[in-house]
């Protein structure tokens, strides 16, 4: 959008051409089969993500490439090996680079990088089997210009393992923490009961037997005694990343405003005091008369009085 406005101001685009490009940025139809919501990032600060399952590798790759061409980057999740191969082919032919996140990826134009925001999101996983889903969340967070820090394999089977990484994430300055866990799904509630940051529980479909497809983890998180724990659906790494992005971005916005107020207050306190001219009327003062001229005074002369006798009668003046 900034590029369109810049070209419009520079005279490189006419008004009608600029309007057409802005409309195309909001919604684009590809072959009558998909309508890309290209204005989503401008509305919400979160880009659209192509869900690979249900789409042929070629169609999915074409959608991601179209988004990268129009808005700088295209995101895709839940890729199979065939999706990944097709994506590599189209990206290589277009001269674009790929940032990989397990079964997810971002395709970026060579000259593009998201506008950085002063927000941070921590990601903890109970086991290494939770990494593919947690990496989806990391992809969304980094695509929005925020920093992400991932610490893995901190499950409650070895409770001592998570204390150090959790402390490191807090010292790093995280604004929000995503906790991904399968099996019994205990870790998110445990973390939420120890810290004063927003915690997002991400249940993962790792486990076996009854509830092993993520139902047990989801139920545990929903029944957590740690008040305030937010929970997304099973394997919904994209949703967890989007929620963390909104929280961290708002925290970053608050810090920017606070810095602005502090700067304004400091500038006001250090500004020199202005010397305003006196507006009071000048007081009339005696003037010095020229030589040989009687002195005139601006002050009111006092009336002369004849001194009185001790009996109160006026004394007669001597001749």
TORKOL-4160 file (C-alpha; in steps of 0.2 Angstrom, whole numbers, padded with zeros to 4 digits, m for minus):
319
<pt num="1" X="0000" Y="0000" Z="0000"/>
<pt num="2" X="0014" Y="0012" Z="0004"/>
<pt num="3" X="0022" Y="0008" Z="m0013"/>
<pt num="4" X="0006" Y="0012" Z="m0022"/>
<pt num="5" X="0004" Y="0029" Z="m0012"/>
<pt num="6" X="0022" Y="0033" Z="m0015"/>
<pt num="7" X="0020" Y="0031" Z="m0034"/>
<pt num="8" X="0004" Y="0040" Z="m0034"/>
<pt num="9" X="0012" Y="0055" Z="m0026"/>
<pt num="10" X="0027" Y="0054" Z="m0037"/>
<pt num="11" X="0016" Y="0054" Z="m0053"/>
<pt num="12" X="0020" Y="0037" Z="m0058"/>
<pt num="13" X="0002" Y="0031" Z="m0056"/>
<pt num="14" X="m0014" Y="0039" Z="m0061"/>
<pt num="15" X="m0028" Y="0040" Z="m0049"/>
<pt num="16" X="m0038" Y="0026" Z="m0057"/>
<pt num="17" X="m0023" Y="0015" Z="m0059"/>
<pt num="18" X="m0019" Y="0017" Z="m0040"/>
<pt num="19" X="m0037" Y="0014" Z="m0035"/>
<pt num="20" X="m0037" Y="m0002" Z="m0046"/>
<pt num="21" X="m0021" Y="m0008" Z="m0037"/>
<pt num="22" X="m0028" Y="m0005" Z="m0020"/>
<pt num="23" X="m0043" Y="m0015" Z="m0024"/>
<pt num="24" X="m0033" Y="m0029" Z="m0030"/>
<pt num="25" X="m0023" Y="m0028" Z="m0014"/>
<pt num="26" X="m0039" Y="m0032" Z="m0004"/>
<pt num="27" X="m0045" Y="m0047" Z="m0014"/>
<pt num="28" X="m0038" Y="m0057" Z="m0028"/>
<pt num="29" X="m0047" Y="m0071" Z="m0037"/>
<pt num="30" X="m0036" Y="m0085" Z="m0044"/>
<pt num="31" X="m0044" Y="m0095" Z="m0058"/>
<pt num="32" X="m0061" Y="m0094" Z="m0050"/>
<pt num="33" X="m0055" Y="m0107" Z="m0037"/>
<pt num="34" X="m0048" Y="m0096" Z="m0023"/>
<pt num="35" X="m0050" Y="m0078" Z="m0017"/>
<pt num="36" X="m0035" Y="m0072" Z="m0008"/>
<pt num="37" X="m0039" Y="m0060" Z="0007"/>
<pt num="38" X="m0024" Y="m0049" Z="0003"/>
<pt num="39" X="m0030" Y="m0035" Z="0015"/>
<pt num="40" X="m0030" Y="m0046" Z="0030"/>
<pt num="41" X="m0013" Y="m0040" Z="0037"/>
<pt num="42" X="m0018" Y="m0022" Z="0035"/>
<pt num="43" X="m0034" Y="m0025" Z="0045"/>
<pt num="44" X="m0028" Y="m0036" Z="0058"/>
<pt num="45" X="m0009" Y="m0037" Z="0058"/>
<pt num="46" X="m0010" Y="m0055" Z="0054"/>
<pt num="47" X="m0007" Y="m0062" Z="0036"/>
<pt num="48" X="m0018" Y="m0076" Z="0028"/>
<pt num="49" X="m0010" Y="m0093" Z="0029"/>
<pt num="50" X="m0013" Y="m0106" Z="0016"/>
<pt num="51" X="m0019" Y="m0123" Z="0023"/>
<pt num="52" X="m0011" Y="m0136" Z="0012"/>
<pt num="53" X="m0022" Y="m0152" Z="0015"/>
<pt num="54" X="m0036" Y="m0152" Z="0003"/>
<pt num="55" X="m0026" Y="m0143" Z="m0011"/>
<pt num="56" X="m0015" Y="m0151" Z="m0024"/>
<pt num="57" X="0003" Y="m0147" Z="m0022"/>
<pt num="58" X="0003" Y="m0136" Z="m0038"/>
<pt num="59" X="m0013" Y="m0126" Z="m0032"/>
<pt num="60" X="m0006" Y="m0123" Z="m0015"/>
<pt num="61" X="0011" Y="m0117" Z="m0021"/>
<pt num="62" X="0003" Y="m0106" Z="m0034"/>
<pt num="63" X="m0007" Y="m0097" Z="m0020"/>
<pt num="64" X="0008" Y="m0095" Z="m0009"/>
<pt num="65" X="0018" Y="m0087" Z="m0023"/>
<pt num="66" X="0004" Y="m0076" Z="m0028"/>
<pt num="67" X="0003" Y="m0069" Z="m0010"/>
<pt num="68" X="0022" Y="m0067" Z="m0009"/>
<pt num="69" X="0022" Y="m0057" Z="m0026"/>
<pt num="70" X="0008" Y="m0045" Z="m0020"/>
<pt num="71" X="0012" Y="m0042" Z="m0002"/>
<pt num="72" X="0030" Y="m0048" Z="0001"/>
<pt num="73" X="0027" Y="m0065" Z="0009"/>
<pt num="74" X="0016" Y="m0080" Z="0008"/>
<pt num="75" X="0013" Y="m0092" Z="0022"/>
<pt num="76" X="0008" Y="m0111" Z="0021"/>
<pt num="77" X="0005" Y="m0124" Z="0034"/>
<pt num="78" X="0003" Y="m0143" Z="0036"/>
<pt num="79" X="0013" Y="m0147" Z="0020"/>
<pt num="80" X="0016" Y="m0165" Z="0014"/>
<pt num="81" X="0032" Y="m0169" Z="0005"/>
<pt num="82" X="0024" Y="m0166" Z="m0012"/>
<pt num="83" X="0018" Y="m0149" Z="m0006"/>
<pt num="84" X="0035" Y="m0145" Z="m0001"/>
<pt num="85" X="0043" Y="m0150" Z="m0017"/>
<pt num="86" X="0030" Y="m0140" Z="m0028"/>
<pt num="87" X="0033" Y="m0125" Z="m0017"/>
<pt num="88" X="0052" Y="m0126" Z="m0019"/>
<pt num="89" X="0050" Y="m0127" Z="m0038"/>
<pt num="90" X="0039" Y="m0112" Z="m0040"/>
<pt num="91" X="0049" Y="m0102" Z="m0027"/>
<pt num="92" X="0066" Y="m0106" Z="m0036"/>
<pt num="93" X="0059" Y="m0101" Z="m0053"/>
<pt num="94" X="0052" Y="m0084" Z="m0046"/>
<pt num="95" X="0069" Y="m0080" Z="m0038"/>
<pt num="96" X="0061" Y="m0081" Z="m0020"/>
<pt num="97" X="0068" Y="m0087" Z="m0004"/>
<pt num="98" X="0060" Y="m0100" Z="0008"/>
<pt num="99" X="0060" Y="m0099" Z="0027"/>
<pt num="100" X="0056" Y="m0117" Z="0033"/>
<pt num="101" X="0047" Y="m0122" Z="0049"/>
<pt num="102" X="0045" Y="m0141" Z="0050"/>
<pt num="103" X="0029" Y="m0144" Z="0040"/>
<pt num="104" X="0026" Y="m0125" Z="0037"/>
<pt num="105" X="0035" Y="m0112" Z="0027"/>
<pt num="106" X="0036" Y="m0093" Z="0022"/>
<pt num="107" X="0040" Y="m0088" Z="0004"/>
<pt num="108" X="0048" Y="m0071" Z="0003"/>
<pt num="109" X="0052" Y="m0059" Z="m0010"/>
<pt num="110" X="0071" Y="m0056" Z="m0010"/>
<pt num="111" X="0069" Y="m0037" Z="m0005"/>
<pt num="112" X="0055" Y="m0040" Z="0008"/>
<pt num="113" X="0056" Y="m0041" Z="0027"/>
<pt num="114" X="0042" Y="m0038" Z="0039"/>
<pt num="115" X="0041" Y="m0021" Z="0048"/>
<pt num="116" X="0049" Y="m0025" Z="0065"/>
<pt num="117" X="0039" Y="m0023" Z="0081"/>
<pt num="118" X="0045" Y="m0021" Z="0099"/>
<pt num="119" X="0036" Y="m0037" Z="0105"/>
<pt num="120" X="0042" Y="m0054" Z="0110"/>
<pt num="121" X="0033" Y="m0071" Z="0111"/>
<pt num="122" X="0040" Y="m0086" Z="0120"/>
<pt num="123" X="0036" Y="m0104" Z="0115"/>
<pt num="124" X="0038" Y="m0119" Z="0126"/>
<pt num="125" X="0035" Y="m0137" Z="0122"/>
<pt num="126" X="0032" Y="m0152" Z="0133"/>
<pt num="127" X="0041" Y="m0164" Z="0121"/>
<pt num="128" X="0050" Y="m0164" Z="0104"/>
<pt num="129" X="0035" Y="m0172" Z="0096"/>
<pt num="130" X="0026" Y="m0155" Z="0099"/>
<pt num="131" X="0038" Y="m0145" Z="0089"/>
<pt num="132" X="0030" Y="m0146" Z="0071"/>
<pt num="133" X="0014" Y="m0138" Z="0079"/>
<pt num="134" X="0024" Y="m0125" Z="0089"/>
<pt num="135" X="0034" Y="m0121" Z="0074"/>
<pt num="136" X="0018" Y="m0115" Z="0065"/>
<pt num="137" X="0015" Y="m0103" Z="0079"/>
<pt num="138" X="0033" Y="m0097" Z="0077"/>
<pt num="139" X="0030" Y="m0094" Z="0059"/>
<pt num="140" X="0015" Y="m0083" Z="0061"/>
<pt num="141" X="0024" Y="m0073" Z="0075"/>
<pt num="142" X="0040" Y="m0070" Z="0065"/>
<pt num="143" X="0029" Y="m0066" Z="0049"/>
<pt num="144" X="0021" Y="m0051" Z="0059"/>
<pt num="145" X="0038" Y="m0043" Z="0063"/>
<pt num="146" X="0039" Y="m0050" Z="0081"/>
<pt num="147" X="0053" Y="m0060" Z="0090"/>
<pt num="148" X="0050" Y="m0078" Z="0095"/>
<pt num="149" X="0060" Y="m0089" Z="0106"/>
<pt num="150" X="0057" Y="m0108" Z="0107"/>
<pt num="151" X="0062" Y="m0119" Z="0121"/>
<pt num="152" X="0058" Y="m0138" Z="0119"/>
<pt num="153" X="0057" Y="m0154" Z="0129"/>
<pt num="154" X="0051" Y="m0147" Z="0145"/>
<pt num="155" X="0038" Y="m0159" Z="0150"/>
<pt num="156" X="0032" Y="m0163" Z="0168"/>
<pt num="157" X="0040" Y="m0180" Z="0168"/>
<pt num="158" X="0056" Y="m0171" Z="0172"/>
<pt num="159" X="0049" Y="m0156" Z="0180"/>
<pt num="160" X="0066" Y="m0149" Z="0185"/>
<pt num="161" X="0070" Y="m0146" Z="0166"/>
<pt num="162" X="0058" Y="m0132" Z="0163"/>
<pt num="163" X="0063" Y="m0120" Z="0177"/>
<pt num="164" X="0079" Y="m0114" Z="0169"/>
<pt num="165" X="0071" Y="m0111" Z="0151"/>
<pt num="166" X="0056" Y="m0103" Z="0159"/>
<pt num="167" X="0067" Y="m0091" Z="0169"/>
<pt num="168" X="0077" Y="m0087" Z="0153"/>
<pt num="169" X="0062" Y="m0083" Z="0143"/>
<pt num="170" X="0055" Y="m0071" Z="0156"/>
<pt num="171" X="0072" Y="m0063" Z="0158"/>
<pt num="172" X="0072" Y="m0061" Z="0139"/>
<pt num="173" X="0057" Y="m0050" Z="0140"/>
<pt num="174" X="0043" Y="m0061" Z="0133"/>
<pt num="175" X="0026" Y="m0052" Z="0132"/>
<pt num="176" X="0016" Y="m0068" Z="0130"/>
<pt num="177" X="0020" Y="m0087" Z="0131"/>
<pt num="178" X="0013" Y="m0101" Z="0121"/>
<pt num="179" X="0014" Y="m0118" Z="0129"/>
<pt num="180" X="0012" Y="m0133" Z="0118"/>
<pt num="181" X="0009" Y="m0150" Z="0125"/>
<pt num="182" X="0001" Y="m0167" Z="0121"/>
<pt num="183" X="m0001" Y="m0183" Z="0131"/>
<pt num="184" X="m0009" Y="m0177" Z="0148"/>
<pt num="185" X="m0007" Y="m0158" Z="0143"/>
<pt num="186" X="m0002" Y="m0152" Z="0161"/>
<pt num="187" X="0012" Y="m0140" Z="0157"/>
<pt num="188" X="0002" Y="m0125" Z="0151"/>
<pt num="189" X="m0008" Y="m0125" Z="0167"/>
<pt num="190" X="0008" Y="m0127" Z="0177"/>
<pt num="191" X="0016" Y="m0112" Z="0169"/>
<pt num="192" X="0001" Y="m0101" Z="0170"/>
<pt num="193" X="0001" Y="m0104" Z="0189"/>
<pt num="194" X="0018" Y="m0097" Z="0191"/>
<pt num="195" X="0019" Y="m0081" Z="0181"/>
<pt num="196" X="0010" Y="m0065" Z="0178"/>
<pt num="197" X="0011" Y="m0065" Z="0159"/>
<pt num="198" X="m0003" Y="m0071" Z="0147"/>
<pt num="199" X="m0001" Y="m0090" Z="0143"/>
<pt num="200" X="m0009" Y="m0098" Z="0128"/>
<pt num="201" X="m0011" Y="m0117" Z="0129"/>
<pt num="202" X="m0009" Y="m0127" Z="0113"/>
<pt num="203" X="m0015" Y="m0145" Z="0114"/>
<pt num="204" X="m0006" Y="m0157" Z="0103"/>
<pt num="205" X="m0011" Y="m0173" Z="0096"/>
<pt num="206" X="0003" Y="m0183" Z="0102"/>
<pt num="207" X="0000" Y="m0198" Z="0113"/>
<pt num="208" X="m0008" Y="m0215" Z="0112"/>
<pt num="209" X="m0023" Y="m0225" Z="0117"/>
<pt num="210" X="m0039" Y="m0216" Z="0124"/>
<pt num="211" X="m0037" Y="m0197" Z="0122"/>
<pt num="212" X="m0021" Y="m0199" Z="0112"/>
<pt num="213" X="m0026" Y="m0188" Z="0098"/>
<pt num="214" X="m0026" Y="m0173" Z="0108"/>
<pt num="215" X="m0043" Y="m0174" Z="0117"/>
<pt num="216" X="m0035" Y="m0178" Z="0134"/>
<pt num="217" X="m0023" Y="m0163" Z="0133"/>
<pt num="218" X="m0037" Y="m0151" Z="0127"/>
<pt num="219" X="m0048" Y="m0157" Z="0142"/>
<pt num="220" X="m0034" Y="m0155" Z="0154"/>
<pt num="221" X="m0031" Y="m0137" Z="0148"/>
<pt num="222" X="m0049" Y="m0132" Z="0148"/>
<pt num="223" X="m0051" Y="m0139" Z="0166"/>
<pt num="224" X="m0035" Y="m0130" Z="0173"/>
<pt num="225" X="m0035" Y="m0122" Z="0190"/>
<pt num="226" X="m0024" Y="m0109" Z="0184"/>
<pt num="227" X="m0036" Y="m0095" Z="0180"/>
<pt num="228" X="m0033" Y="m0085" Z="0164"/>
<pt num="229" X="m0026" Y="m0099" Z="0154"/>
<pt num="230" X="m0031" Y="m0096" Z="0136"/>
<pt num="231" X="m0033" Y="m0112" Z="0126"/>
<pt num="232" X="m0034" Y="m0115" Z="0107"/>
<pt num="233" X="m0040" Y="m0130" Z="0097"/>
<pt num="234" X="m0030" Y="m0146" Z="0095"/>
<pt num="235" X="m0014" Y="m0144" Z="0084"/>
<pt num="236" X="m0020" Y="m0125" Z="0080"/>
<pt num="237" X="m0002" Y="m0118" Z="0080"/>
<pt num="238" X="m0008" Y="m0104" Z="0068"/>
<pt num="239" X="m0022" Y="m0099" Z="0080"/>
<pt num="240" X="m0010" Y="m0099" Z="0095"/>
<pt num="241" X="0003" Y="m0089" Z="0085"/>
<pt num="242" X="m0011" Y="m0076" Z="0079"/>
<pt num="243" X="m0017" Y="m0074" Z="0097"/>
<pt num="244" X="0001" Y="m0072" Z="0104"/>
<pt num="245" X="0004" Y="m0059" Z="0090"/>
<pt num="246" X="m0011" Y="m0048" Z="0095"/>
<pt num="247" X="m0006" Y="m0048" Z="0113"/>
<pt num="248" X="0013" Y="m0044" Z="0110"/>
<pt num="249" X="0009" Y="m0031" Z="0097"/>
<pt num="250" X="m0002" Y="m0022" Z="0109"/>
<pt num="251" X="0011" Y="m0023" Z="0122"/>
<pt num="252" X="0023" Y="m0016" Z="0110"/>
<pt num="253" X="0011" Y="m0002" Z="0106"/>
<pt num="254" X="0009" Y="0003" Z="0124"/>
<pt num="255" X="0028" Y="0004" Z="0126"/>
<pt num="256" X="0029" Y="0016" Z="0111"/>
<pt num="257" X="0016" Y="0027" Z="0118"/>
<pt num="258" X="0024" Y="0027" Z="0136"/>
<pt num="259" X="0041" Y="0032" Z="0128"/>
<pt num="260" X="0032" Y="0046" Z="0118"/>
<pt num="261" X="0025" Y="0053" Z="0134"/>
<pt num="262" X="0041" Y="0051" Z="0144"/>
<pt num="263" X="0050" Y="0060" Z="0130"/>
<pt num="264" X="0037" Y="0074" Z="0129"/>
<pt num="265" X="0038" Y="0076" Z="0148"/>
<pt num="266" X="0057" Y="0077" Z="0148"/>
<pt num="267" X="0057" Y="0090" Z="0134"/>
<pt num="268" X="0044" Y="0100" Z="0144"/>
<pt num="269" X="0054" Y="0100" Z="0160"/>
<pt num="270" X="0071" Y="0104" Z="0152"/>
<pt num="271" X="0064" Y="0118" Z="0141"/>
<pt num="272" X="0071" Y="0136" Z="0145"/>
<pt num="273" X="0059" Y="0148" Z="0153"/>
<pt num="274" X="0054" Y="0162" Z="0141"/>
<pt num="275" X="0057" Y="0180" Z="0147"/>
<pt num="276" X="0041" Y="0189" Z="0143"/>
<pt num="277" X="0041" Y="0208" Z="0142"/>
<pt num="278" X="0033" Y="0217" Z="0157"/>
<pt num="279" X="0015" Y="0223" Z="0153"/>
<pt num="280" X="0013" Y="0234" Z="0168"/>
<pt num="281" X="0011" Y="0253" Z="0165"/>
<pt num="282" X="0027" Y="0263" Z="0167"/>
<pt num="283" X="0027" Y="0274" Z="0183"/>
<pt num="284" X="0028" Y="0293" Z="0181"/>
<pt num="285" X="0045" Y="0299" Z="0187"/>
<pt num="286" X="0052" Y="0317" Z="0190"/>
<pt num="287" X="0061" Y="0324" Z="0175"/>
<pt num="288" X="0077" Y="0335" Z="0176"/>
<pt num="289" X="0073" Y="0352" Z="0169"/>
<pt num="290" X="0086" Y="0362" Z="0158"/>
<pt num="291" X="0097" Y="0374" Z="0166"/>
<pt num="292" X="0089" Y="0390" Z="0171"/>
<pt num="293" X="0072" Y="0382" Z="0171"/>
<pt num="294" X="0061" Y="0379" Z="0186"/>
<pt num="295" X="0060" Y="0360" Z="0190"/>
<pt num="296" X="0043" Y="0353" Z="0186"/>
<pt num="297" X="0037" Y="0338" Z="0195"/>
<pt num="298" X="0025" Y="0324" Z="0190"/>
<pt num="299" X="0020" Y="0322" Z="0208"/>
<pt num="300" X="0005" Y="0331" Z="0215"/>
<pt num="301" X="0010" Y="0346" Z="0226"/>
<pt num="302" X="0005" Y="0346" Z="0244"/>
<pt num="303" X="m0005" Y="0361" Z="0250"/>
<pt num="304" X="0004" Y="0372" Z="0262"/>
<pt num="305" X="m0003" Y="0374" Z="0280"/>
<pt num="306" X="m0001" Y="0388" Z="0292"/>
<pt num="307" X="0006" Y="0381" Z="0309"/>
<pt num="308" X="m0007" Y="0382" Z="0323"/>
<pt num="309" X="m0004" Y="0388" Z="0341"/>
<pt num="310" X="m0005" Y="0377" Z="0356"/>
<pt num="311" X="m0022" Y="0383" Z="0359"/>
<pt num="312" X="m0028" Y="0378" Z="0342"/>
<pt num="313" X="m0029" Y="0396" Z="0334"/>
<pt num="314" X="m0019" Y="0401" Z="0319"/>
<pt num="315" X="m0004" Y="0411" Z="0323"/>
<pt num="316" X="m0002" Y="0428" Z="0315"/>
<pt num="317" X="0013" Y="0429" Z="0303"/>
<pt num="318" X="0026" Y="0442" Z="0307"/>
<pt num="319" X="0029" Y="0456" Z="0295"/>
